[in-house]
Amino acid sequence: MLKAAYLKLLYALFALAALFIVASVPIIIANAMGRTTGAYGLLWGDATVAYILQFSTMLAAPWILHEHNHIFTTAVRSMLPQRYRRLHEDLVYILCAVLCLGMAAFGAWGAWNAFATGATDIRSITIPGWILYASLVPGFGLMGVEFLVFLFARQSMFSGDRVSV
């Protein structure tokens, strides 16, 4: 039951990221057309799309990792003898989990600090500064969880890798 709820959460975040990307398309088109024709430009367009890209990346990344659709290098692993590959993977999982969970903690600290100080992000639009930091928490936090799942469930993120030797 917990696993099903977790997978629904990952999928919901991924779907939300997809909706954000779809929503950015008309903004980009309108902004480009306006600039090209000289008729108008959306002053808020560039900043909005930049925020969308950050939020989308953080929301979609855990699902992509879970589905093994992420980009990873196999060069070191493919050069190792078969008996050392699992050790190598475990070390990678531990390092990645620590880094991801550390970035999630940094995001939480940054969000709290920006919230407490009332910081704002001022580009062509103004948003509360904590939102930018807070977007790091679900992305990096859930990726950290995924790396721990790979480690403790004895799964391999390399399963299904078509180029791995």
CORHULIN-V828467 format. One line per field, one symbol per residue. ss: DSSP state (a for helix, b for strand, c for the rest). psi: psi as a letter, one per 20 degrees, with the letter a starting at -180 (. if undefined). burial: 1 if it has 16 or more other ideal C-beta (glycine too) atoms within 10 Angstrom, else 0. A space follows every 50 residues. Layout:
BEGIN
ss = ???
psi = ???
burial = ???
END
This chain:
BEGIN
ss = caaaaaaaaaaaaaaaaaaaaaaaaaaaaaaaaaaaacccccccaaaaaa aaaaaaaaaaaaaaaaccccccccaaaaaccaaaaaaaaaaaaaaaaaaa aaaaaaaaaaaaaaaaaccbbbcccbbbaaaaaaaaaaaaaaaaaaaaaa aaccccccccccccc
psi = gggggghhgggggghggggggghhghgggggggghgijgrqohigggghg ggggggghhhghggghjkjrpqqjggghiqqhiighgggggggggggggg hghgggggggggghghikqqoociqpqphhhgghhhghghghhggghhgg ghjkrpiipioiiq.
burial = 00000100010011001001100100100010000000001100111110 11011111111111110000000000100000001000100110011001 10110011011001000010100000001111111111111111111111 100001110000000
END
